[in-house]
Amino acid sequence: MKNEGRNSSGILSRRTFIKTSASAAFSLAAVSMKSGKLFAAGSDTLRVGLIGCGGRGTGAVKDCIRSSDGIELVAMGDLFADPLQGSLSHLKSEVGAKIKVTDETCFVGWDAYQKVIDSDVDIVFLTTPPHFRPLHLQAAVAAGKHVFMEKPVAVDPVGVRSVITSSDLAQQKNLAILAGTQRRHQNHYIEVMKRVHDGTIGDIVGGQCYFVIHDKPWLGHFLKERQSGWSDMEYQCRCWYWYNWLCGDCIVEQHVHNLDIMNWALGAHPVKCLGIGGREVRKGPEYGNIYDHFAVEYEYPGGVRIHSMCRQTDGCSNRIAERVVGTQGAANTDEAAGSIEGQAPFKYTGPTPNPYEQEHADLIASIRAGEPLNHGRRIAESTLTAIMGRMSAYTGKELKWDWVLKASQLDLTPPQYEMTDLPVEPVAIPGVTPLV
């Protein structure tokens, strides 16, 4: 067989995988049959495989096991052995009886994701750095697996288009895709959004959303001293948060939560945006090539404008919240509370179950009912909302949604997936960085 599209290690590049898998995916769709229950035959036990064994993946496994009965973790994969072993040790100590992983079902390396998918699992958790999400989702859907995937789900328009294709195929195959947008499963958000959609605040005329926080939490997790023997690629993958090809920048990696809420409130995605941003505090090369602040104005259908801000700077005020303004009032949400002010005031005072567990309870219940949830296209659109804002800020250009989704060729994939030299792309300069 030809080795076309593979690097010297025989691993498919993302570009080649995305190009070739769409046709294969549709071929699979043609012969697939809808199935009410795709988990282990004769059993209500659902077997989980974890791809990406960092803090978020480890936490997601615990959340899922605590959310529902009959969940077992049976396979794990990561690019590196040390986070996998650390995660496995932690999970055994926290939820030991539910961890059925063996030495034979622990996989390390570039192809670890495929080995987990090929294991006897019903659901795969995709919790690697966001860059790899489109590739891993395609492989999971092609193999007929249900999916929980963290947000964001891509770092560039090419990746978003791939996720949309995979999500549509999953719909045909009756497979679940649930994203880590826990606010969508949080009671006070749900109740406030019901009222917004019922017209309690009148016609929406504008709004604001914020992910404005301190920097220190990210320094401890992702600012690591480079070890002897680490290649550029290994260093960047281990410190992935600081590199836009891996994380998408803070507007994509974090602020996507708030932008997802605005899309939810308006029942639409923006039609265009104009953004600014920069790197005011992060000066050294250890911070990779991402910005530390963004401000973007998004215009939605009907001329509704939403102002968005995200920032990571110590010594400054914090705000993680959303506000939707209507002709008869305003809706306010944050991580802890939800309320409506105006002609029909409301304040949520009901129960507050853990949304990180609730999202998994909803996923498991949908699979067992034979009506699997598929939120893939929705989170792809919210991810593109954030990517579009980053692209506008990086280049200084006003952008239209249709062009970004359908025409942009921006693909942040590195030349090859190998532990080798990988020069860091320069920090974007508005007015100089080209629009691709």
Secondary structure, DSSP 4 states (H G I P E B T S, - for coil): ---TTB-TTSPBPHHHHHHHHHHHHHHHHHH----S--SSTT---EEEEEE--SHHHHHHHHHHHHHSSSEEEEEEEESSHHHHHHHHHHHHHHHGGGB---GGGEEESTTHHHHHHTSS-SEEEE-S-GGGHHHHHHHHHHTT-EEEEPSP--SSHHHHHHHHHHHHHHHHTT--EEES-GGGG-HHHHHHHHHHHTTTT-SEEEEEEEEEE-SHHHHHHH--PPPTT--HHHHHHHTGGG-HHHH--HHHHTTHHHHHHHHHHHTS--SEEEEEEE-SS--SGGGTT--SEEEEEEE-GGG-EEEEEEEE-TTS--EEEEEEEETTEEEEEESS-EEEEESS-EE--S----HHHHHHHHHHHHHHTT---B-HHHHHHHHHHHHHHHHHHHHT--EEHHHHHHT-------S-SSSS--PPPPPP-TTTSPP-
